[in-house]
Amino acid sequence: MVIVTKKLNYSKLDIDRLESPLYIIAKENCFGKLFRWRDNVKILNLGSLNVDITYLVDHVVAPGETIKASRRERFCGGKGLNQSIALAKAGAQVYHAGCIGRDGEMLSAMLRNAGVDIRFLEQVDEPSGHAIIQVDEKGQNSIVIYGGANTCVTTEYIDQVIANFDCGDVLLLQNEISNIDYAIQAAARQGMRVALNPSPFDERLLDCDLRKVSWLILNEVEGQQMTGCSAVEPKQILEQLRKRYPQAACVLTLGTAGAYYQDAHTTAFQDTFRVKSVDSTGAGDTFTGFFLAGMTQGCDAKQAMRRAAAAAAISVSRRGASASIPTDQEVRQFLDSELP
């Protein structure tokens, strides 16, 4: 049954899918709740927060090898924190939920200063998560993560937080906290749309009910791991993702080779913008934040992908993860400077 609610402005992509371009319609996946497309969508990011210790090296250390670092730097990070900051800088209404230790004041301050609502952030007795990051001369990185407080997200806490959100709002998840499977179920019961960045990948993700996911945002390695494809072949990975998760729009990022968007109606490719890479840490998180912000702000998929690619290009030209994320104004200026 289609329920007409009220008039709104639509992106071209949404208009193409509606019976009438002037109206919002209810969606079936809201479990009986009215799903309103609206211009004040709230995004809840239930995600990790880490203190990143970055070492600048000639090359990533090999097994059994000892090397010297030319510099040591300390940043706020974690895929969750990075994506929340990217969302906020892209102009989205974003709330961050998750756990930090008593040593996590710099993490909460970073989110607050970026414009992220942190009312749901919880302090626990465990130390905050942290990451050891090597960055080589070409800007490529290798990362080891310790979960710490990120593993203290309980089902009770998830229920308490999600109760504050409405049908049609968005839950963003990565795979650096505990109880991801429960969070997907709780969001679905609330009528929220779920965006999943399945990183870092492990087999437990395949036990989640991914039929309740609206957006899958992943890189080529994660795509290969999720589909079991024998090679990193983008079109083959996209085909398998479509077969397994037909309800989900998929974004497959390919590093310097660009990114694909695919849903039931559209397949689009976005090339990268050429810049000098200094540090690729956080580029994927920047892409995710700006893409999802665009999709909840009325952009069509191509517009959201182009904006996300520009934001990621700016981020790799700077050091750090969260520190490298550009503002929406910087992204607009960057795109204005590019050839049509």
C-alpha positions in Angstrom: 0.0 0.0 0.0 1.3 3.4 -1.0 0.6 6.3 1.4 0.9 9.8 0.2 1.9 12.2 2.9 3.1 15.7 1.8 5.0 17.6 -0.8 8.7 17.9 -0.9 11.6 18.7 -3.4 13.3 15.6 -4.8 16.5 14.8 -6.5 16.2 13.4 -10.0 17.0 9.9 -8.7 14.2 9.9 -6.2 11.7 11.4 -8.7 12.4 8.6 -11.1 11.4 6.1 -8.5 8.1 7.7 -7.4 4.7 7.3 -8.9 4.2 11.1 -8.5 7.3 13.4 -8.4 5.5 15.8 -6.0 4.9 13.5 -3.1 6.6 11.4 -0.5 5.5 7.8 -0.2 5.8 5.3 2.6 8.3 2.5 2.3 7.5 -1.1 3.1 10.7 -1.7 5.2 9.5 0.5 8.1 7.6 -2.5 9.7 4.3 -0.7 9.7 5.7 2.8 10.5 5.4 5.7 8.2 8.6 6.3 6.4 8.9 10.0 5.5 11.6 11.3 3.2 12.3 14.7 4.7 15.0 17.4 4.7 15.9 17.0 8.4 17.1 13.4 8.4 19.2 12.6 11.5 22.2 10.3 11.1 23.2 8.2 14.1 26.8 6.9 13.8 27.2 4.1 16.3 31.0 3.8 15.8 34.5 3.5 17.0 36.7 6.2 18.5 40.5 5.7 18.6 43.6 7.5 19.5 45.8 7.1 16.4 49.6 7.0 16.8 51.2 7.5 13.3 54.7 6.7 12.4 56.3 8.1 9.1 58.5 5.4 7.6 60.4 4.8 4.3 58.4 1.6 3.8 55.9 -0.5 5.8 57.8 -2.9 8.1 58.1 -6.5 6.9 57.9 -9.6 9.2 61.0 -9.8 11.4 62.2 -6.4 10.3 63.1 -3.4 12.5 63.0 0.1 11.0 63.3 3.6 12.2 60.5 6.1 11.9 61.3 9.7 10.9 58.3 11.2 12.8 55.7 10.3 15.4 52.3 12.0 15.4 49.2 11.6 17.5 45.7 12.1 16.1 42.1 11.4 17.0 40.8 8.6 14.8 38.7 5.5 14.5 36.5 4.8 11.5 33.4 5.9 13.5 34.9 9.2 14.6 36.3 10.0 11.2 33.0 9.3 9.5 31.1 11.4 12.0 33.4 14.4 11.4 33.1 13.9 7.7 29.3 13.9 7.9 29.3 17.0 10.1 31.7 18.9 7.8 29.5 17.9 4.9 26.6 19.6 6.6 24.7 16.5 7.9 22.8 16.4 11.2 25.0 13.7 12.9 24.9 12.2 16.4 27.8 10.0 17.5 27.2 7.1 19.9 29.9 4.8 21.3 32.2 4.3 24.2 35.4 5.9 25.3 37.7 5.4 28.3 38.7 8.0 30.9 41.5 8.9 28.6 39.0 9.8 25.8 38.5 13.6 26.4 40.4 14.5 23.3 38.1 12.3 21.3 34.9 13.8 22.6 36.4 17.3 22.2 37.3 16.6 18.6 33.8 15.5 17.8 32.2 18.4 19.6 34.4 21.0 17.9 33.5 19.5 14.5 29.8 20.0 15.2 28.9 16.4 16.0 26.2 15.9 18.7 27.8 13.8 21.4 25.0 13.5 23.9 24.9 9.7 23.6 28.7 9.2 24.1 29.4 6.9 27.1 32.5 6.7 29.3 33.5 3.2 30.5 36.3 1.8 32.6 38.2 0.3 29.7 40.9 2.5 28.0 39.9 4.1 24.7 40.6 2.2 21.5 43.8 3.1 19.7 45.6 2.4 16.5 49.2 2.1 15.4 49.6 3.4 11.9 52.6 3.3 9.6 52.6 5.7 6.6 55.2 5.3 3.9 56.8 7.8 1.5 54.0 7.2 -1.0 51.3 7.9 1.5 50.2 4.3 1.8 49.4 3.0 5.2 49.3 -0.2 7.4 47.2 -0.2 10.6 46.9 -2.3 13.7 43.8 -1.6 15.9 43.2 -2.3 19.6 39.4 -2.2 20.4 39.5 -1.1 24.0 36.3 0.8 25.0 34.9 0.2 21.5 34.2 -3.4 22.6 32.0 -2.2 25.5 28.9 -1.3 23.4 26.1 -3.3 24.9 22.7 -4.3 23.6 21.0 -2.3 26.4 23.0 0.8 25.4 22.1 0.3 21.7 18.3 0.2 22.6 18.6 3.3 24.8 20.2 5.3 22.0 18.1 4.1 19.0 14.9 4.9 20.9 15.7 8.6 20.3 15.5 8.3 16.5 12.6 8.0 14.1 11.5 6.1 11.1 13.5 7.3 8.1 16.5 8.4 10.1 19.8 6.7 9.3 22.1 4.4 11.4 25.7 4.3 10.2 27.8 1.3 11.3 31.4 0.1 10.8 32.9 -3.1 12.2 35.0 -1.7 15.0 32.5 -2.0 17.9 30.7 -4.8 19.6 27.1 -6.0 18.8 26.9 -4.9 15.2 24.3 -7.6 14.5 22.0 -6.4 17.3 22.3 -2.8 16.2 21.1 -3.7 12.7 18.1 -5.5 14.1 17.3 -2.6 16.5 17.5 0.0 13.8 15.2 -2.0 11.5 12.6 -2.3 14.3 12.7 1.4 14.7 12.2 1.9 10.9 15.7 3.4 10.4 17.7 3.0 7.2 21.0 1.3 7.8 24.3 2.2 6.1 27.1 -0.4 6.7 30.8 0.1 6.1 31.9 -3.5 6.7 35.5 -2.6 7.7 37.5 -4.2 9.0 35.9 -7.4 7.5 35.5 -10.6 9.5 33.3 -13.6 9.0 30.9 -12.5 11.8 29.6 -9.8 9.4 28.1 -12.5 7.2 26.0 -13.7 10.2 24.3 -10.3 10.4 20.9 -9.9 8.7 22.2 -7.8 5.8 18.8 -7.8 4.2 18.0 -4.9 6.5 20.9 -2.8 5.2 20.1 0.0 2.8 23.6 1.1 1.8 26.8 -1.1 1.7 29.9 1.1 1.4 33.1 -1.0 1.0 36.4 -1.2 -0.8 37.5 -3.8 -3.3 39.2 -6.0 -0.8 36.1 -6.0 1.5 34.0 -6.7 -1.6 36.0 -9.7 -2.5 35.8 -11.0 1.1 32.1 -10.5 1.3 31.3 -12.2 -2.0 34.1 -14.8 -2.2 35.1 -13.7 -5.6 38.5 -15.2 -6.6 39.9 -11.9 -7.9 39.4 -8.2 -7.3 37.2 -7.6 -10.3 34.8 -4.7 -9.7 32.0 -5.8 -12.1 32.1 -9.3 -10.8 32.0 -8.1 -7.2 29.1 -5.7 -7.9 27.2 -8.5 -9.7 27.6 -10.8 -6.6 26.6 -8.0 -4.2 23.5 -7.4 -6.2 22.5 -11.1 -6.1 23.1 -11.4 -2.4 21.8 -8.0 -1.2 19.3 -6.8 -3.9 17.7 -4.3 -1.5 21.0 -2.5 -0.8 22.6 0.3 -2.8 26.3 -0.6 -3.0 29.3 1.8 -3.2 32.5 0.0 -4.2 35.6 2.1 -3.8 38.8 1.2 -5.7 41.4 3.5 -4.3 43.2 5.4 -7.1 41.0 3.6 -9.7 37.8 5.4 -8.7 34.5 4.1 -7.3 31.3 2.4 -8.5 27.7 3.1 -7.3 25.1 0.4 -7.9 21.4 0.0 -7.0 18.4 -1.7 -8.6 18.1 1.1 -11.2 21.5 2.7 -11.6 25.2 1.8 -12.1 27.6 4.8 -12.1 31.3 5.2 -12.1 33.2 8.0 -10.4 36.9 8.6 -11.3 39.4 9.9 -8.8 40.6 13.5 -8.8 44.4 13.6 -9.3 46.3 15.1 -6.4 49.6 14.5 -4.7 49.0 11.9 -2.0 50.6 12.6 1.3 48.7 10.3 3.6 45.7 8.0 2.6 44.6 7.4 6.2 41.0 8.3 6.6 40.3 8.8 2.9 37.7 6.1 2.8 36.0 7.4 5.9 35.9 10.9 4.3 34.4 9.4 1.2 31.8 7.5 3.2 30.8 10.6 5.2 30.4 12.9 2.3 28.6 10.3 0.2 26.0 9.5 2.9 25.6 13.2 3.7 24.8 13.8 0.0 22.3 11.0 -0.2 20.4 12.4 2.8 20.5 16.0 1.5 18.8 15.4 -1.8 21.7 14.7 -4.1 21.4 11.9 -6.7 23.9 9.1 -6.6 26.2 10.7 -9.2 26.3 14.0 -7.4 27.0 12.4 -4.1 29.8 10.2 -5.6 31.5 13.2 -7.2 31.3 15.2 -4.0 32.7 12.3 -2.0 35.5 11.7 -4.4 36.5 15.4 -4.2 36.5 15.3 -0.4 38.6 12.1 -0.4 41.1 13.7 -2.8 41.6 16.7 -0.5 42.0 14.4 2.5 44.9 12.4 0.9 46.8 15.6 0.3 47.0 16.2 4.1 48.4 14.3 7.1 46.2 12.5 9.6 42.8 11.0 9.5 40.2 13.2 11.1 42.6 16.2 10.8 42.7 15.8 7.0 38.9 15.9 6.4 37.9 19.1 4.4 34.9 21.3 5.0 32.0 21.4 2.6 33.1 24.9 1.4 36.6 23.5 0.6 35.0 20.7 -1.4 32.9 23.1 -3.3 35.9 25.3 -4.1 37.8 22.3 -5.2 35.1 21.2 -7.6 34.7 24.7 -9.0 38.4 24.6 -9.8 38.1 21.3 -11.7 37.3 21.2 -15.4 33.7 20.2 -16.2 
